[in-house]
Amino acid sequence: MAQLWAKKFYNSKEWRALRERLIVEAHFLCAECGENYLKDSAQLVGHHIKELTPANIHDPNIALNPANVKIICRRCHDKEHRRFEFGNEHNIFIVYGSPCSGKNSYVNQVSQRGDLIVDLDAIYQAISGCPYHWHPNGFKKIAFAVRDTLIDQIRMRVGYWNDAYIIGGYPRKLQREQLAFKLGAELIFIETTREQAKLIAMASRGTQGKEWCEYIDRWFDSFEP
């Protein structure tokens, strides 16, 4: 998947012409696995041997140099970049349960330096500057978009991190199981009762305690074990 800064280049006439010429010169063969893609050349991509960066993408001696471009299939390209099933070995955990069930406390206890943590409360705090656990309504779409982007990066195994923890409510069984399947993740349920969660909400959420009790009720009313 091209980075945003590279999309204009990969859509340029110069790059598309070079890619098409190199595919013909390669006789529609992947340089890595040798598979013939004559009938489906769209599966062939131009892989830059010296990786493109924002600093060198406008240098034709790198970006448009035929000697720096290798024609390979999409699967080999994913392998080259260690994406999807070729990514580094990671353990991925979806930690789910009611609001105020102790999900964050659990992750803080078991995670280590170098682990990736996707926490909607932390995202809200980072983009709004509001206290932790405050969810301003105007930020909802942005906060969820940031969370979904991070989850997609985990799915593609982008970056260099150890394990990943995704913290969320996920009361619907199908939703959490589909996400776990897509990520190759293990589900960890943090169990609590409605009453215990409300006690924690009233003790820890200050003036928003009653509002969080409503979140808790909605979660338990829709929870599917």
C-alpha positions as CSV (number, residue, x, y, z in Angstrom):
1,M,0.0,0.0,0.0
2,A,1.5,3.3,-1.1
3,Q,2.1,5.9,1.6
4,L,0.2,9.2,1.1
5,W,3.3,11.1,0.1
6,A,4.0,8.5,-2.7
7,K,0.6,8.2,-4.2
8,K,1.0,11.1,-6.7
9,F,4.3,9.5,-8.0
10,Y,2.8,6.1,-8.5
11,N,-0.1,7.6,-10.5
12,S,2.3,9.7,-12.7
13,K,2.6,9.0,-16.4
14,E,6.3,8.6,-16.1
15,W,6.1,5.8,-13.5
16,R,3.3,4.0,-15.2
17,A,5.1,4.0,-18.5
18,L,8.3,2.7,-16.9
19,R,6.5,-0.1,-15.0
20,E,4.7,-1.2,-18.2
21,R,8.0,-1.2,-20.2
22,L,9.8,-3.2,-17.5
23,I,6.9,-5.8,-17.3
24,V,7.2,-6.4,-21.1
25,E,11.0,-6.6,-20.8
26,A,10.6,-9.1,-18.0
27,H,8.3,-11.2,-20.2
28,F,5.5,-10.9,-17.6
29,L,7.5,-13.0,-15.1
30,C,7.9,-12.3,-11.4
31,A,11.7,-11.8,-10.7
32,E,11.3,-13.6,-7.3
33,C,9.0,-16.6,-7.8
34,G,9.1,-16.9,-11.6
35,E,5.3,-17.0,-11.9
36,N,4.0,-15.9,-15.4
37,Y,1.4,-13.1,-15.2
38,L,0.8,-12.6,-18.9
39,K,-2.9,-13.0,-18.4
40,D,-3.0,-10.8,-15.3
41,S,-0.2,-8.2,-15.5
42,A,-2.0,-6.1,-12.9
43,Q,-0.6,-8.5,-10.3
44,L,2.9,-7.3,-11.1
45,V,4.4,-4.3,-9.4
46,G,7.6,-2.3,-9.7
47,H,9.6,-2.8,-6.5
48,H,12.3,-0.2,-5.8
49,I,15.4,-1.9,-4.7
50,K,16.6,1.2,-3.0
51,E,13.5,2.1,-1.1
52,L,11.7,5.3,-1.9
53,T,11.5,7.9,0.8
54,P,10.0,11.5,1.0
55,A,13.6,12.7,0.5
56,N,14.4,10.8,-2.7
57,I,11.1,10.3,-4.4
58,H,11.7,13.3,-6.7
59,D,15.2,12.1,-7.7
60,P,14.7,10.3,-11.1
61,N,18.1,8.6,-10.7
62,I,16.4,6.6,-7.9
63,A,12.6,6.7,-8.5
64,L,12.7,6.3,-12.3
65,N,15.9,4.4,-12.7
66,P,15.2,1.0,-14.4
67,A,18.2,-0.5,-12.6
68,N,16.5,0.3,-9.3
69,V,13.2,-1.3,-10.2
70,K,12.5,-5.0,-9.9
71,I,9.3,-6.5,-11.4
72,I,7.7,-8.8,-8.9
73,C,4.2,-10.1,-8.1
74,R,2.0,-8.6,-5.3
75,R,2.6,-11.6,-3.0
76,C,6.3,-11.4,-3.3
77,H,6.0,-7.6,-2.8
78,D,4.2,-8.2,0.5
79,K,7.0,-10.6,1.4
80,E,9.6,-8.1,0.5
81,H,8.0,-5.5,2.8
82,R,7.2,-8.1,5.5
83,R,3.4,-7.3,5.3
84,F,0.3,-9.3,6.0
85,E,1.2,-13.0,6.5
86,F,4.9,-12.3,5.9
87,G,5.1,-9.8,8.8
88,N,7.2,-10.2,11.9
89,E,5.9,-12.7,14.4
90,H,3.7,-10.8,16.9
91,N,1.2,-11.8,19.5
92,I,-2.0,-9.7,19.1
93,F,-4.6,-9.5,21.8
94,I,-8.1,-8.0,21.8
95,V,-8.9,-7.1,25.4
96,Y,-12.6,-6.6,25.7
97,G,-15.2,-6.1,28.4
98,S,-17.6,-3.6,30.0
99,P,-16.5,0.0,30.6
100,C,-14.7,0.2,34.0
101,S,-14.1,-3.6,34.0
102,G,-10.3,-3.2,34.4
103,K,-9.2,-3.6,30.8
104,N,-6.6,-0.8,31.0
105,S,-5.3,-2.1,34.3
106,Y,-4.8,-5.6,32.9
107,V,-2.9,-4.3,29.8
108,N,-0.7,-2.0,32.0
109,Q,0.2,-5.0,34.0
110,V,1.1,-7.5,31.3
111,S,2.4,-5.2,28.5
112,Q,6.1,-4.4,28.1
113,R,8.2,-1.7,26.6
114,G,8.0,-2.0,22.8
115,D,4.4,-3.3,22.8
116,L,1.8,-1.5,20.8
117,I,-1.4,-0.4,22.7
118,V,-4.5,0.8,20.9
119,D,-6.7,2.5,23.6
120,L,-9.6,4.7,22.6
121,D,-9.5,6.6,25.9
122,A,-5.8,7.5,25.2
123,I,-6.7,8.5,21.6
124,Y,-9.4,10.9,22.8
125,Q,-7.0,12.4,25.3
126,A,-4.3,12.9,22.7
127,I,-6.5,14.6,20.1
128,S,-8.6,16.7,22.4
129,G,-6.4,17.5,25.4
130,C,-9.3,16.6,27.7
131,P,-8.7,14.5,30.8
132,Y,-8.4,10.7,30.4
133,H,-11.8,9.0,30.0
134,W,-13.5,12.2,28.6
135,H,-15.1,11.6,25.2
136,P,-16.1,14.9,23.7
137,N,-18.9,14.1,21.1
138,G,-17.3,16.4,18.5
139,F,-14.2,14.2,18.4
140,K,-16.0,10.8,18.0
141,K,-15.5,10.3,14.2
142,I,-11.9,11.4,14.4
143,A,-11.1,9.2,17.4
144,F,-12.7,6.2,15.8
145,A,-10.9,6.9,12.5
146,V,-7.5,7.0,14.3
147,R,-8.3,3.8,16.1
148,D,-9.3,2.0,12.9
149,T,-6.2,3.3,11.1
150,L,-4.0,1.9,13.9
151,I,-5.8,-1.5,13.8
152,D,-5.3,-1.6,10.0
153,Q,-1.5,-0.9,10.5
154,I,-1.5,-3.9,13.0
155,R,-3.2,-6.0,10.4
156,M,-0.5,-5.2,7.8
157,R,2.2,-5.7,10.5
158,V,3.6,-2.2,9.8
159,G,6.5,-1.0,11.9
160,Y,8.7,-2.6,14.5
161,W,6.9,-3.5,17.6
162,N,6.6,-6.5,19.9
163,D,3.0,-7.5,20.8
164,A,-0.1,-5.5,20.3
165,Y,-3.1,-4.9,22.6
166,I,-6.4,-3.5,21.3
167,I,-8.6,-2.4,24.1
168,G,-12.3,-2.0,23.5
169,G,-15.9,-2.9,24.6
170,Y,-16.8,-5.2,21.7
171,P,-20.0,-6.5,23.2
172,R,-21.2,-8.1,20.0
173,K,-19.8,-11.6,19.5
174,L,-19.7,-11.6,15.7
175,Q,-17.9,-8.2,15.7
176,R,-15.1,-9.2,18.0
177,E,-14.7,-12.6,16.4
178,Q,-14.4,-11.2,12.9
179,L,-11.8,-8.7,14.1
180,A,-9.9,-11.4,15.9
181,F,-9.9,-13.5,12.7
182,K,-8.8,-10.6,10.5
183,L,-5.9,-9.8,12.8
184,G,-5.0,-13.3,13.9
185,A,-5.6,-12.1,17.4
186,E,-6.4,-13.8,20.7
187,L,-9.5,-12.6,22.6
188,I,-9.1,-11.8,26.3
189,F,-12.3,-11.1,28.3
190,I,-12.1,-9.0,31.4
191,E,-15.1,-10.1,33.4
192,T,-16.9,-8.0,35.9
193,T,-20.5,-7.5,37.1
194,R,-22.7,-4.5,36.2
195,E,-22.7,-3.4,39.8
196,Q,-18.9,-3.6,40.2
197,A,-18.3,-1.6,37.0
198,K,-20.8,1.1,38.2
199,L,-19.0,1.3,41.6
200,I,-15.7,1.9,39.9
201,A,-17.3,4.5,37.5
202,M,-18.7,6.5,40.4
203,A,-15.4,6.4,42.3
204,S,-13.1,7.1,39.4
205,R,-14.9,9.2,36.8
206,G,-15.7,12.2,38.9
207,T,-18.5,14.4,37.5
208,Q,-18.9,12.0,34.6
209,G,-19.7,9.0,36.8
210,K,-23.4,8.9,36.0
211,E,-22.7,9.2,32.3
212,W,-20.3,6.2,32.5
213,C,-23.0,4.2,34.3
214,E,-25.2,4.7,31.3
215,Y,-22.3,3.4,29.1
216,I,-22.1,0.4,31.3
217,D,-25.8,-0.3,31.2
218,R,-25.8,-0.1,27.4
219,W,-22.8,-2.5,27.2
220,F,-24.4,-5.1,29.4
221,D,-27.7,-4.8,27.6
222,S,-26.1,-5.6,24.3
223,F,-23.4,-8.0,25.4
224,E,-23.3,-11.4,23.7
225,P,-21.1,-14.0,25.5
